[in-house]
Amino acid sequence: MAKVSPYYSVNEAKKPTDKQVHHDNDQCRAGRDIPQSERRSGTGGYRHCKDCDN
Ligand SMILES: [Zn+2]
């Protein structure tokens, strides 16, 4: 697993606030499910994804 620059999904905005997260791990399952076309770099102001810490 590798740390990458923070990224998030454009669809994060549609989720409840407490579910909105950004990712910074290229092996994170939720992060990998984000299609390239829906990824944005940065944190989006969202919390850090818990799974990215594993
Ligand atoms: Zn993640």
mmCIF file of the protein (N, C-alpha, C, O) and its ligand, coordinates in Angstrom:
data_MODEL
# 
_entry.id   MODEL 
# 
loop_
_entity.id 
_entity.type 
_entity.pdbx_number_of_molecules 
1 polymer     1 
2 non-polymer 1 
# 
_entity_poly.entity_id                      1 
_entity_poly.type                           'polypeptide(L)' 
_entity_poly.nstd_linkage                   no 
_entity_poly.nstd_monomer                   no 
_entity_poly.pdbx_seq_one_letter_code       MAKVSPYYSVNEAKKPTDKQVHHDNDQCRAGRDIPQSERRSGTGGYRHCKDCDN 
_entity_poly.pdbx_seq_one_letter_code_can   MAKVSPYYSVNEAKKPTDKQVHHDNDQCRAGRDIPQSERRSGTGGYRHCKDCDN 
_entity_poly.pdbx_strand_id                 A 
# 
loop_
_entity_poly_seq.entity_id 
_entity_poly_seq.num 
_entity_poly_seq.mon_id 
_entity_poly_seq.hetero 
1 1  MET n 
1 2  ALA n 
1 3  LYS n 
1 4  VAL n 
1 5  SER n 
1 6  PRO n 
1 7  TYR n 
1 8  TYR n 
1 9  SER n 
1 10 VAL n 
1 11 ASN n 
1 12 GLU n 
1 13 ALA n 
1 14 LYS n 
1 15 LYS n 
1 16 PRO n 
1 17 THR n 
1 18 ASP n 
1 19 LYS n 
1 20 GLN n 
1 21 VAL n 
1 22 HIS n 
1 23 HIS n 
1 24 ASP n 
1 25 ASN n 
1 26 ASP n 
1 27 GLN n 
1 28 CYS n 
1 29 ARG n 
1 30 ALA n 
1 31 GLY n 
1 32 ARG n 
1 33 ASP n 
1 34 ILE n 
1 35 PRO n 
1 36 GLN n 
1 37 SER n 
1 38 GLU n 
1 39 ARG n 
1 40 ARG n 
1 41 SER n 
1 42 GLY n 
1 43 THR n 
1 44 GLY n 
1 45 GLY n 
1 46 TYR n 
1 47 ARG n 
1 48 HIS n 
1 49 CYS n 
1 50 LYS n 
1 51 ASP n 
1 52 CYS n 
1 53 ASP n 
1 54 ASN n 
# 
loop_
_struct_asym.id 
_struct_asym.entity_id 
A 1 
B 2 
# 
loop_
_chem_comp.id 
_chem_comp.type 
_chem_comp.mon_nstd_flag 
ALA 'L-peptide linking' y 
ARG 'L-peptide linking' y 
ASN 'L-peptide linking' y 
ASP 'L-peptide linking' y 
CYS 'L-peptide linking' y 
GLN 'L-peptide linking' y 
GLU 'L-peptide linking' y 
GLY 'peptide linking'   y 
HIS 'L-peptide linking' y 
ILE 'L-peptide linking' y 
LYS 'L-peptide linking' y 
MET 'L-peptide linking' y 
PRO 'L-peptide linking' y 
SER 'L-peptide linking' y 
THR 'L-peptide linking' y 
TYR 'L-peptide linking' y 
VAL 'L-peptide linking' y 
ZN  non-polymer         . 
# 
_pdbx_entity_nonpoly.entity_id   2 
_pdbx_entity_nonpoly.name        ? 
_pdbx_entity_nonpoly.comp_id     ZN 
# 
_pdbx_nonpoly_scheme.asym_id         B 
_pdbx_nonpoly_scheme.entity_id       2 
_pdbx_nonpoly_scheme.mon_id          ZN 
_pdbx_nonpoly_scheme.ndb_seq_num     1 
_pdbx_nonpoly_scheme.pdb_seq_num     101 
_pdbx_nonpoly_scheme.auth_seq_num    101 
_pdbx_nonpoly_scheme.pdb_mon_id      ZN 
_pdbx_nonpoly_scheme.auth_mon_id     ZN 
_pdbx_nonpoly_scheme.pdb_strand_id   A 
_pdbx_nonpoly_scheme.pdb_ins_code    . 
# 
loop_
_atom_site.group_PDB 
_atom_site.id 
_atom_site.type_symbol 
_atom_site.label_atom_id 
_atom_site.label_alt_id 
_atom_site.label_comp_id 
_atom_site.label_asym_id 
_atom_site.label_entity_id 
_atom_site.label_seq_id 
_atom_site.pdbx_PDB_ins_code 
_atom_site.Cartn_x 
_atom_site.Cartn_y 
_atom_site.Cartn_z 
_atom_site.occupancy 
_atom_site.B_iso_or_equiv 
_atom_site.pdbx_formal_charge 
_atom_site.auth_seq_id 
_atom_site.auth_comp_id 
_atom_site.auth_asym_id 
_atom_site.auth_atom_id 
_atom_site.pdbx_PDB_model_num 
ATOM   1   N  N  . MET A 1 1  ? 0.838   -1.195 0.000   1.00 0.00 ? 1   MET A N  1 
ATOM   2   C  CA . MET A 1 1  ? 0.000   0.000  0.000   1.00 0.00 ? 1   MET A CA 1 
ATOM   3   C  C  . MET A 1 1  ? 0.867   1.236  0.000   1.00 0.00 ? 1   MET A C  1 
ATOM   4   O  O  . MET A 1 1  ? 1.946   1.268  0.592   1.00 0.00 ? 1   MET A O  1 
ATOM   5   N  N  . ALA A 1 2  ? 0.381   2.233  -0.664  1.00 0.00 ? 2   ALA A N  1 
ATOM   6   C  CA . ALA A 1 2  ? 1.191   3.438  -0.810  1.00 0.00 ? 2   ALA A CA 1 
ATOM   7   C  C  . ALA A 1 2  ? 0.365   4.689  -0.598  1.00 0.00 ? 2   ALA A C  1 
ATOM   8   O  O  . ALA A 1 2  ? -0.794  4.784  -1.002  1.00 0.00 ? 2   ALA A O  1 
ATOM   9   N  N  . LYS A 1 3  ? 0.993   5.621  0.036   1.00 0.00 ? 3   LYS A N  1 
ATOM   10  C  CA . LYS A 1 3  ? 0.351   6.927  0.206   1.00 0.00 ? 3   LYS A CA 1 
ATOM   11  C  C  . LYS A 1 3  ? 0.412   7.664  -1.122  1.00 0.00 ? 3   LYS A C  1 
ATOM   12  O  O  . LYS A 1 3  ? 1.434   7.666  -1.808  1.00 0.00 ? 3   LYS A O  1 
ATOM   13  N  N  . VAL A 1 4  ? -0.690  8.281  -1.462  1.00 0.00 ? 4   VAL A N  1 
ATOM   14  C  CA . VAL A 1 4  ? -0.735  9.095  -2.675  1.00 0.00 ? 4   VAL A CA 1 
ATOM   15  C  C  . VAL A 1 4  ? -1.285  10.471 -2.303  1.00 0.00 ? 4   VAL A C  1 
ATOM   16  O  O  . VAL A 1 4  ? -1.713  10.693 -1.170  1.00 0.00 ? 4   VAL A O  1 
ATOM   17  N  N  . SER A 1 5  ? -1.269  11.369 -3.243  1.00 0.00 ? 5   SER A N  1 
ATOM   18  C  CA . SER A 1 5  ? -1.848  12.683 -2.976  1.00 0.00 ? 5   SER A CA 1 
ATOM   19  C  C  . SER A 1 5  ? -3.328  12.520 -2.660  1.00 0.00 ? 5   SER A C  1 
ATOM   20  O  O  . SER A 1 5  ? -3.997  11.674 -3.254  1.00 0.00 ? 5   SER A O  1 
ATOM   21  N  N  . PRO A 1 6  ? -3.841  13.307 -1.745  1.00 0.00 ? 6   PRO A N  1 
ATOM   22  C  CA . PRO A 1 6  ? -5.247  13.200 -1.363  1.00 0.00 ? 6   PRO A CA 1 
ATOM   23  C  C  . PRO A 1 6  ? -6.173  13.315 -2.571  1.00 0.00 ? 6   PRO A C  1 
ATOM   24  O  O  . PRO A 1 6  ? -5.932  14.099 -3.489  1.00 0.00 ? 6   PRO A O  1 
ATOM   25  N  N  . TYR A 1 7  ? -7.216  12.532 -2.546  1.00 0.00 ? 7   TYR A N  1 
ATOM   26  C  CA . TYR A 1 7  ? -8.210  12.617 -3.612  1.00 0.00 ? 7   TYR A CA 1 
ATOM   27  C  C  . TYR A 1 7  ? -9.580  12.276 -3.044  1.00 0.00 ? 7   TYR A C  1 
ATOM   28  O  O  . TYR A 1 7  ? -9.692  11.689 -1.968  1.00 0.00 ? 7   TYR A O  1 
ATOM   29  N  N  . TYR A 1 8  ? -10.605 12.647 -3.772  1.00 0.00 ? 8   TYR A N  1 
ATOM   30  C  CA . TYR A 1 8  ? -11.971 12.355 -3.337  1.00 0.00 ? 8   TYR A CA 1 
ATOM   31  C  C  . TYR A 1 8  ? -12.856 12.215 -4.562  1.00 0.00 ? 8   TYR A C  1 
ATOM   32  O  O  . TYR A 1 8  ? -12.457 12.547 -5.678  1.00 0.00 ? 8   TYR A O  1 
ATOM   33  N  N  . SER A 1 9  ? -14.059 11.720 -4.335  1.00 0.00 ? 9   SER A N  1 
ATOM   34  C  CA . SER A 1 9  ? -15.011 11.538 -5.422  1.00 0.00 ? 9   SER A CA 1 
ATOM   35  C  C  . SER A 1 9  ? -15.945 12.741 -5.521  1.00 0.00 ? 9   SER A C  1 
ATOM   36  O  O  . SER A 1 9  ? -16.344 13.315 -4.508  1.00 0.00 ? 9   SER A O  1 
ATOM   37  N  N  . VAL A 1 10 ? -16.285 13.113 -6.747  1.00 0.00 ? 10  VAL A N  1 
ATOM   38  C  CA . VAL A 1 10 ? -17.242 14.200 -6.913  1.00 0.00 ? 10  VAL A CA 1 
ATOM   39  C  C  . VAL A 1 10 ? -18.589 13.825 -6.296  1.00 0.00 ? 10  VAL A C  1 
ATOM   40  O  O  . VAL A 1 10 ? -19.380 14.698 -5.938  1.00 0.00 ? 10  VAL A O  1 
ATOM   41  N  N  . ASN A 1 11 ? -18.841 12.526 -6.175  1.00 0.00 ? 11  ASN A N  1 
ATOM   42  C  CA . ASN A 1 11 ? -20.112 12.057 -5.611  1.00 0.00 ? 11  ASN A CA 1 
ATOM   43  C  C  . ASN A 1 11 ? -20.170 12.163 -4.096  1.00 0.00 ? 11  ASN A C  1 
ATOM   44  O  O  . ASN A 1 11 ? -21.217 11.948 -3.487  1.00 0.00 ? 11  ASN A O  1 
ATOM   45  N  N  . GLU A 1 12 ? -19.026 12.498 -3.492  1.00 0.00 ? 12  GLU A N  1 
ATOM   46  C  CA . GLU A 1 12 ? -18.978 12.658 -2.035  1.00 0.00 ? 12  GLU A CA 1 
ATOM   47  C  C  . GLU A 1 12 ? -20.005 13.705 -1.585  1.00 0.00 ? 12  GLU A C  1 
ATOM   48  O  O  . GLU A 1 12 ? -20.597 13.595 -0.511  1.00 0.00 ? 12  GLU A O  1 
ATOM   49  N  N  . ALA A 1 13 ? -20.195 14.694 -2.412  1.00 0.00 ? 13  ALA A N  1 
ATOM   50  C  CA . ALA A 1 13 ? -21.092 15.803 -2.078  1.00 0.00 ? 13  ALA A CA 1 
ATOM   51  C  C  . ALA A 1 13 ? -22.541 15.340 -1.921  1.00 0.00 ? 13  ALA A C  1 
ATOM   52  O  O  . ALA A 1 13 ? -23.346 16.011 -1.275  1.00 0.00 ? 13  ALA A O  1 
ATOM   53  N  N  . LYS A 1 14 ? -22.871 14.184 -2.519  1.00 0.00 ? 14  LYS A N  1 
ATOM   54  C  CA . LYS A 1 14 ? -24.237 13.673 -2.444  1.00 0.00 ? 14  LYS A CA 1 
ATOM   55  C  C  . LYS A 1 14 ? -24.481 12.864 -1.172  1.00 0.00 ? 14  LYS A C  1 
ATOM   56  O  O  . LYS A 1 14 ? -25.625 12.561 -0.832  1.00 0.00 ? 14  LYS A O  1 
ATOM   57  N  N  . LYS A 1 15 ? -23.405 12.516 -0.474  1.00 0.00 ? 15  LYS A N  1 
ATOM   58  C  CA . LYS A 1 15 ? -23.533 11.703 0.733   1.00 0.00 ? 15  LYS A CA 1 
ATOM   59  C  C  . LYS A 1 15 ? -23.844 12.568 1.937   1.00 0.00 ? 15  LYS A C  1 
ATOM   60  O  O  . LYS A 1 15 ? -23.627 13.780 1.919   1.00 0.00 ? 15  LYS A O  1 
ATOM   61  N  N  . PRO A 1 16 ? -24.364 11.925 3.003   1.00 0.00 ? 16  PRO A N  1 
ATOM   62  C  CA . PRO A 1 16 ? -24.551 12.669 4.262   1.00 0.00 ? 16  PRO A CA 1 
ATOM   63  C  C  . PRO A 1 16 ? -23.195 13.191 4.741   1.00 0.00 ? 16  PRO A C  1 
ATOM   64  O  O  . PRO A 1 16 ? -22.160 12.564 4.517   1.00 0.00 ? 16  PRO A O  1 
ATOM   65  N  N  . THR A 1 17 ? -23.220 14.317 5.385   1.00 0.00 ? 17  THR A N  1 
ATOM   66  C  CA . THR A 1 17 ? -21.979 14.960 5.805   1.00 0.00 ? 17  THR A CA 1 
ATOM   67  C  C  . THR A 1 17 ? -21.058 14.025 6.582   1.00 0.00 ? 17  THR A C  1 
ATOM   68  O  O  . THR A 1 17 ? -19.841 14.059 6.402   1.00 0.00 ? 17  THR A O  1 
ATOM   69  N  N  . ASP A 1 18 ? -21.639 13.185 7.450   1.00 0.00 ? 18  ASP A N  1 
ATOM   70  C  CA . ASP A 1 18 ? -20.788 12.318 8.280   1.00 0.00 ? 18  ASP A CA 1 
ATOM   71  C  C  . ASP A 1 18 ? -20.205 11.153 7.494   1.00 0.00 ? 18  ASP A C  1 
ATOM   72  O  O  . ASP A 1 18 ? -19.396 10.395 8.030   1.00 0.00 ? 18  ASP A O  1 
ATOM   73  N  N  . LYS A 1 19 ? -20.597 10.997 6.243   1.00 0.00 ? 19  LYS A N  1 
ATOM   74  C  CA . LYS A 1 19 ? -20.063 9.913  5.406   1.00 0.00 ? 19  LYS A CA 1 
ATOM   75  C  C  . LYS A 1 19 ? -19.053 10.425 4.382   1.00 0.00 ? 19  LYS A C  1 
ATOM   76  O  O  . LYS A 1 19 ? -18.442 9.640  3.657   1.00 0.00 ? 19  LYS A O  1 
ATOM   77  N  N  . GLN A 1 20 ? -18.887 11.721 4.327   1.00 0.00 ? 20  GLN A N  1 
ATOM   78  C  CA . GLN A 1 20 ? -17.999 12.300 3.327   1.00 0.00 ? 20  GLN A CA 1 
ATOM   79  C  C  . GLN A 1 20 ? -16.545 12.187 3.759   1.00 0.00 ? 20  GLN A C  1 
ATOM   80  O  O  . GLN A 1 20 ? -16.172 12.635 4.843   1.00 0.00 ? 20  GLN A O  1 
ATOM   81  N  N  . VAL A 1 21 ? -15.730 11.587 2.904   1.00 0.00 ? 21  VAL A N  1 
ATOM   82  C  CA . VAL A 1 21 ? -14.312 11.401 3.236   1.00 0.00 ? 21  VAL A CA 1 
ATOM   83  C  C  . VAL A 1 21 ? -13.438 11.651 2.008   1.00 0.00 ? 21  VAL A C  1 
ATOM   84  O  O  . VAL A 1 21 ? -13.915 11.676 0.873   1.00 0.00 ? 21  VAL A O  1 
ATOM   85  N  N  . HIS A 1 22 ? -12.168 11.832 2.268   1.00 0.00 ? 22  HIS A N  1 
ATOM   86  C  CA . HIS A 1 22 ? -11.192 11.853 1.176   1.00 0.00 ? 22  HIS A CA 1 
ATOM   87  C  C  . HIS A 1 22 ? -10.219 10.705 1.416   1.00 0.00 ? 22  HIS A C  1 
ATOM   88  O  O  . HIS A 1 22 ? -10.137 10.188 2.531   1.00 0.00 ? 22  HIS A O  1 
ATOM   89  N  N  . HIS A 1 23 ? -9.496  10.310 0.406   1.00 0.00 ? 23  HIS A N  1 
ATOM   90  C  CA . HIS A 1 23 ? -8.574  9.183  0.496   1.00 0.00 ? 23  HIS A CA 1 
ATOM   91  C  C  . HIS A 1 23 ? -7.142  9.614  0.191   1.00 0.00 ? 23  HIS A C  1 
ATOM   92  O  O  . HIS A 1 23 ? -6.912  10.626 -0.471  1.00 0.00 ? 23  HIS A O  1 
ATOM   93  N  N  . ASP A 1 24 ? -6.184  8.830  0.684   1.00 0.00 ? 24  ASP A N  1 
ATOM   94  C  CA . ASP A 1 24 ? -4.786  9.106  0.318   1.00 0.00 ? 24  ASP A CA 1 
ATOM   95  C  C  . ASP A 1 24 ? -3.973  7.815  0.284   1.00 0.00 ? 24  ASP A C  1 
ATOM   96  O  O  . ASP A 1 24 ? -2.767  7.804  0.529   1.00 0.00 ? 24  ASP A O  1 
ATOM   97  N  N  . ASN A 1 25 ? -4.679  6.725  -0.031  1.00 0.00 ? 25  ASN A N  1 
ATOM   98  C  CA . ASN A 1 25 ? -4.019  5.426  -0.116  1.00 0.00 ? 25  ASN A CA 1 
ATOM   99  C  C  . ASN A 1 25 ? -4.468  4.735  -1.398  1.00 0.00 ? 25  ASN A C  1 
ATOM   100 O  O  . ASN A 1 25 ? -5.666  4.613  -1.652  1.00 0.00 ? 25  ASN A O  1 
ATOM   101 N  N  . ASP A 1 26 ? -3.516  4.286  -2.204  1.00 0.00 ? 26  ASP A N  1 
ATOM   102 C  CA . ASP A 1 26 ? -3.904  3.719  -3.505  1.00 0.00 ? 26  ASP A CA 1 
ATOM   103 C  C  . ASP A 1 26 ? -4.483  2.308  -3.378  1.00 0.00 ? 26  ASP A C  1 
ATOM   104 O  O  . ASP A 1 26 ? -4.976  1.753  -4.361  1.00 0.00 ? 26  ASP A O  1 
ATOM   105 N  N  . GLN A 1 27 ? -4.427  1.722  -2.175  1.00 0.00 ? 27  GLN A N  1 
ATOM   106 C  CA . GLN A 1 27 ? -4.994  0.381  -2.002  1.00 0.00 ? 27  GLN A CA 1 
ATOM   107 C  C  . GLN A 1 27 ? -6.339  0.404  -1.296  1.00 0.00 ? 27  GLN A C  1 
ATOM   108 O  O  . GLN A 1 27 ? -6.942  -0.648 -1.086  1.00 0.00 ? 27  GLN A O  1 
ATOM   109 N  N  . CYS A 1 28 ? -6.814  1.570  -0.931  1.00 0.00 ? 28  CYS A N  1 
ATOM   110 C  CA . CYS A 1 28 ? -8.101  1.664  -0.242  1.00 0.00 ? 28  CYS A CA 1 
ATOM   111 C  C  . CYS A 1 28 ? -9.213  1.173  -1.169  1.00 0.00 ? 28  CYS A C  1 
ATOM   112 O  O  . CYS A 1 28 ? -9.328  1.625  -2.308  1.00 0.00 ? 28  CYS A O  1 
ATOM   113 N  N  . ARG A 1 29 ? -10.022 0.251  -0.671  1.00 0.00 ? 29  ARG A N  1 
ATOM   114 C  CA . ARG A 1 29 ? -11.073 -0.329 -1.512  1.00 0.00 ? 29  ARG A CA 1 
ATOM   115 C  C  . ARG A 1 29 ? -12.066 0.743  -1.978  1.00 0.00 ? 29  ARG A C  1 
ATOM   116 O  O  . ARG A 1 29 ? -12.390 0.831  -3.163  1.00 0.00 ? 29  ARG A O  1 
ATOM   117 N  N  . ALA A 1 30 ? -12.533 1.543  -1.042  1.00 0.00 ? 30  ALA A N  1 
ATOM   118 C  CA . ALA A 1 30 ? -13.500 2.589  -1.403  1.00 0.00 ? 30  ALA A CA 1 
ATOM   119 C  C  . ALA A 1 30 ? -12.878 3.592  -2.380  1.00 0.00 ? 30  ALA A C  1 
ATOM   120 O  O  . ALA A 1 30 ? -13.527 4.076  -3.307  1.00 0.00 ? 30  ALA A O  1 
ATOM   121 N  N  . GLY A 1 31 ? -11.607 3.882  -2.138  1.00 0.00 ? 31  GLY A N  1 
ATOM   122 C  CA . GLY A 1 31 ? -10.930 4.828  -3.020  1.00 0.00 ? 31  GLY A CA 1 
ATOM   123 C  C  . GLY A 1 31 ? -10.747 4.265  -4.415  1.00 0.00 ? 31  GLY A C  1 
ATOM   124 O  O  . GLY A 1 31 ? -10.879 4.984  -5.405  1.00 0.00 ? 31  GLY A O  1 
ATOM   125 N  N  . ARG A 1 32 ? -10.437 2.957  -4.493  1.00 0.00 ? 32  ARG A N  1 
ATOM   126 C  CA . ARG A 1 32 ? -10.218 2.327  -5.797  1.00 0.00 ? 32  ARG A CA 1 
ATOM   127 C  C  . ARG A 1 32 ? -11.512 2.226  -6.587  1.00 0.00 ? 32  ARG A C  1 
ATOM   128 O  O  . ARG A 1 32 ? -11.493 2.144  -7.815  1.00 0.00 ? 32  ARG A O  1 
ATOM   129 N  N  . ASP A 1 33 ? -12.639 2.232  -5.877  1.00 0.00 ? 33  ASP A N  1 
ATOM   130 C  CA . ASP A 1 33 ? -13.932 2.154  -6.559  1.00 0.00 ? 33  ASP A CA 1 
ATOM   131 C  C  . ASP A 1 33 ? -14.330 3.462  -7.238  1.00 0.00 ? 33  ASP A C  1 
ATOM   132 O  O  . ASP A 1 33 ? -15.286 3.501  -8.013  1.00 0.00 ? 33  ASP A O  1 
ATOM   133 N  N  . ILE A 1 34 ? -13.598 4.522  -6.944  1.00 0.00 ? 34  ILE A N  1 
ATOM   134 C  CA . ILE A 1 34 ? -13.921 5.806  -7.565  1.00 0.00 ? 34  ILE A CA 1 
ATOM   135 C  C  . ILE A 1 34 ? -13.356 5.830  -8.986  1.00 0.00 ? 34  ILE A C  1 
ATOM   136 O  O  . ILE A 1 34 ? -12.140 5.766  -9.168  1.00 0.00 ? 34  ILE A O  1 
ATOM   137 N  N  . PRO A 1 35 ? -14.215 5.920  -9.980  1.00 0.00 ? 35  PRO A N  1 
ATOM   138 C  CA . PRO A 1 35 ? -13.722 5.979  -11.360 1.00 0.00 ? 35  PRO A CA 1 
ATOM   139 C  C  . PRO A 1 35 ? -12.839 7.211  -11.563 1.00 0.00 ? 35  PRO A C  1 
ATOM   140 O  O  . PRO A 1 35 ? -13.052 8.260  -10.955 1.00 0.00 ? 35  PRO A O  1 
ATOM   141 N  N  . GLN A 1 36 ? -11.861 7.056  -12.419 1.00 0.00 ? 36  GLN A N  1 
ATOM   142 C  CA . GLN A 1 36 ? -10.924 8.148  -12.694 1.00 0.00 ? 36  GLN A CA 1 
ATOM   143 C  C  . GLN A 1 36 ? -11.657 9.444  -13.045 1.00 0.00 ? 36  GLN A C  1 
ATOM   144 O  O  . GLN A 1 36 ? -11.240 10.534 -12.655 1.00 0.00 ? 36  GLN A O  1 
ATOM   145 N  N  . SER A 1 37 ? -12.749 9.305  -13.784 1.00 0.00 ? 37  SER A N  1 
ATOM   146 C  CA . SER A 1 37 ? -13.491 10.487 -14.237 1.00 0.00 ? 37  SER A CA 1 
ATOM   147 C  C  . SER A 1 37 ? -14.199 11.212 -13.100 1.00 0.00 ? 37  SER A C  1 
ATOM   148 O  O  . SER A 1 37 ? -14.590 12.371 -13.237 1.00 0.00 ? 37  SER A O  1 
ATOM   149 N  N  . GLU A 1 38 ? -14.360 10.510 -11.964 1.00 0.00 ? 38  GLU A N  1 
ATOM   150 C  CA . GLU A 1 38 ? -15.058 11.132 -10.832 1.00 0.00 ? 38  GLU A CA 1 
ATOM   151 C  C  . GLU A 1 38 ? -14.108 11.553 -9.723  1.00 0.00 ? 38  GLU A C  1 
ATOM   152 O  O  . GLU A 1 38 ? -14.540 12.028 -8.672  1.00 0.00 ? 38  GLU A O  1 
ATOM   153 N  N  . ARG A 1 39 ? -12.803 11.377 -9.961  1.00 0.00 ? 39  ARG A N  1 
ATOM   154 C  CA . ARG A 1 39 ? -11.818 11.750 -8.950  1.00 0.00 ? 39  ARG A CA 1 
ATOM   155 C  C  . ARG A 1 39 ? -11.419 13.208 -9.070  1.00 0.00 ? 39  ARG A C  1 
ATOM   156 O  O  . ARG A 1 39 ? -11.291 13.767 -10.159 1.00 0.00 ? 39  ARG A O  1 
ATOM   157 N  N  . ARG A 1 40 ? -11.230 13.794 -7.905  1.00 0.00 ? 40  ARG A N  1 
ATOM   158 C  CA . ARG A 1 40 ? -10.683 15.137 -7.865  1.00 0.00 ? 40  ARG A CA 1 
ATOM   159 C  C  . ARG A 1 40 ? -9.535  15.109 -6.877  1.00 0.00 ? 40  ARG A C  1 
ATOM   160 O  O  . ARG A 1 40 ? -9.593  14.393 -5.877  1.00 0.00 ? 40  ARG A O  1 
ATOM   161 N  N  . SER A 1 41 ? -8.492  15.881 -7.145  1.00 0.00 ? 41  SER A N  1 
ATOM   162 C  CA . SER A 1 41 ? -7.381  15.898 -6.202  1.00 0.00 ? 41  SER A CA 1 
ATOM   163 C  C  . SER A 1 41 ? -7.665  16.882 -5.077  1.00 0.00 ? 41  SER A C  1 
ATOM   164 O  O  . SER A 1 41 ? -8.397  17.859 -5.238  1.00 0.00 ? 41  SER A O  1 
ATOM   165 N  N  . GLY A 1 42 ? -7.057  16.586 -3.931  1.00 0.00 ? 42  GLY A N  1 
ATOM   166 C  CA . GLY A 1 42 ? -7.285  17.406 -2.755  1.00 0.00 ? 42  GLY A CA 1 
ATOM   167 C  C  . GLY A 1 42 ? -8.176  16.677 -1.762  1.00 0.00 ? 42  GLY A C  1 
ATOM   168 O  O  . GLY A 1 42 ? -8.580  15.538 -1.995  1.00 0.00 ? 42  GLY A O  1 
ATOM   169 N  N  . THR A 1 43 ? -8.473  17.331 -0.675  1.00 0.00 ? 43  THR A N  1 
ATOM   170 C  CA . THR A 1 43 ? -9.282  16.693 0.357   1.00 0.00 ? 43  THR A CA 1 
ATOM   171 C  C  . THR A 1 43 ? -10.757 17.037 0.204   1.00 0.00 ? 43  THR A C  1 
ATOM   172 O  O  . THR A 1 43 ? -11.606 16.351 0.775   1.00 0.00 ? 43  THR A O  1 
ATOM   173 N  N  . GLY A 1 44 ? -11.078 18.065 -0.540  1.00 0.00 ? 44  GLY A N  1 
ATOM   174 C  CA . GLY A 1 44 ? -12.455 18.501 -0.677  1.00 0.00 ? 44  GLY A CA 1 
ATOM   175 C  C  . GLY A 1 44 ? -12.987 19.066 0.633   1.00 0.00 ? 44  GLY A C  1 
ATOM   176 O  O  . GLY A 1 44 ? -14.165 19.407 0.739   1.00 0.00 ? 44  GLY A O  1 
ATOM   177 N  N  . GLY A 1 45 ? -12.106 19.164 1.635   1.00 0.00 ? 45  GLY A N  1 
ATOM   178 C  CA . GLY A 1 45 ? -12.546 19.623 2.947   1.00 0.00 ? 45  GLY A CA 1 
ATOM   179 C  C  . GLY A 1 45 ? -13.179 18.506 3.761   1.00 0.00 ? 45  GLY A C  1 
ATOM   180 O  O  . GLY A 1 45 ? -13.744 18.741 4.830   1.00 0.00 ? 45  GLY A O  1 
ATOM   181 N  N  . TYR A 1 46 ? -13.076 17.267 3.233   1.00 0.00 ? 46  TYR A N  1 
ATOM   182 C  CA . TYR A 1 46 ? -13.682 16.120 3.906   1.00 0.00 ? 46  TYR A CA 1 
ATOM   183 C  C  . TYR A 1 46 ? -12.708 15.480 4.886   1.00 0.00 ? 46  TYR A C  1 
ATOM   184 O  O  . TYR A 1 46 ? -11.500 15.712 4.833   1.00 0.00 ? 46  TYR A O  1 
ATOM   185 N  N  . ARG A 1 47 ? -13.268 14.664 5.788   1.00 0.00 ? 47  ARG A N  1 
ATOM   186 C  CA . ARG A 1 47 ? -12.430 13.937 6.748   1.00 0.00 ? 47  ARG A CA 1 
ATOM   187 C  C  . ARG A 1 47 ? -11.608 12.875 6.037   1.00 0.00 ? 47  ARG A C  1 
ATOM   188 O  O  . ARG A 1 47 ? -11.901 12.480 4.909   1.00 0.00 ? 47  ARG A O  1 
ATOM   189 N  N  . HIS A 1 48 ? -10.565 12.424 6.734   1.00 0.00 ? 48  HIS A N  1 
ATOM   190 C  CA . HIS A 1 48 ? -9.723  11.375 6.208   1.00 0.00 ? 48  HIS A CA 1 
ATOM   191 C  C  . HIS A 1 48 ? -10.439 10.028 6.308   1.00 0.00 ? 48  HIS A C  1 
ATOM   192 O  O  . HIS A 1 48 ? -11.044 9.717  7.334   1.00 0.00 ? 48  HIS A O  1 
ATOM   193 N  N  . CYS A 1 49 ? -10.366 9.235  5.241   1.00 0.00 ? 49  CYS A N  1 
ATOM   194 C  CA . CYS A 1 49 ? -10.989 7.908  5.224   1.00 0.00 ? 49  CYS A CA 1 
ATOM   195 C  C  . CYS A 1 49 ? -10.287 6.977  6.216   1.00 0.00 ? 49  CYS A C  1 
ATOM   196 O  O  . CYS A 1 49 ? -9.059  6.880  6.222   1.00 0.00 ? 49  CYS A O  1 
ATOM   197 N  N  . LYS A 1 50 ? -11.073 6.294  7.052   1.00 0.00 ? 50  LYS A N  1 
ATOM   198 C  CA . LYS A 1 50 ? -10.490 5.385  8.051   1.00 0.00 ? 50  LYS A CA 1 
ATOM   199 C  C  . LYS A 1 50 ? -9.738  4.237  7.406   1.00 0.00 ? 50  LYS A C  1 
ATOM   200 O  O  . LYS A 1 50 ? -8.675  3.837  7.881   1.00 0.00 ? 50  LYS A O  1 
ATOM   201 N  N  . ASP A 1 51 ? -10.296 3.700  6.309   1.00 0.00 ? 51  ASP A N  1 
ATOM   202 C  CA . ASP A 1 51 ? -9.669  2.553  5.650   1.00 0.00 ? 51  ASP A CA 1 
ATOM   203 C  C  . ASP A 1 51 ? -8.297  2.881  5.073   1.00 0.00 ? 51  ASP A C  1 
ATOM   204 O  O  . ASP A 1 51 ? -7.462  1.993  4.898   1.00 0.00 ? 51  ASP A O  1 
ATOM   205 N  N  . CYS A 1 52 ? -8.072  4.133  4.784   1.00 0.00 ? 52  CYS A N  1 
ATOM   206 C  CA . CYS A 1 52 ? -6.782  4.529  4.227   1.00 0.00 ? 52  CYS A CA 1 
ATOM   207 C  C  . CYS A 1 52 ? -5.665  4.377  5.263   1.00 0.00 ? 52  CYS A C  1 
ATOM   208 O  O  . CYS A 1 52 ? -4.488  4.397  4.904   1.00 0.00 ? 52  CYS A O  1 
ATOM   209 N  N  . ASP A 1 53 ? -6.015  4.229  6.527   1.00 0.00 ? 53  ASP A N  1 
ATOM   210 C  CA . ASP A 1 53 ? -5.008  4.083  7.575   1.00 0.00 ? 53  ASP A CA 1 
ATOM   211 C  C  . ASP A 1 53 ? -4.573  2.647  7.765   1.00 0.00 ? 53  ASP A C  1 
ATOM   212 O  O  . ASP A 1 53 ? -3.553  2.387  8.403   1.00 0.00 ? 53  ASP A O  1 
ATOM   213 N  N  . ASN A 1 54 ? -5.335  1.705  7.218   1.00 0.00 ? 54  ASN A N  1 
ATOM   214 C  CA . ASN A 1 54 ? -5.026  0.281  7.424   1.00 0.00 ? 54  ASN A CA 1 
ATOM   215 C  C  . ASN A 1 54 ? -3.876  -0.189 6.548   1.00 0.00 ? 54  ASN A C  1 
ATOM   216 O  O  . ASN A 1 54 ? -3.496  -1.358 6.603   1.00 0.00 ? 54  ASN A O  1 
HETATM 217 ZN ZN . ZN  B 2 .  ? -9.886  5.489  1.763   1.00 0.00 2 101 ZN  A ZN 1 
# 
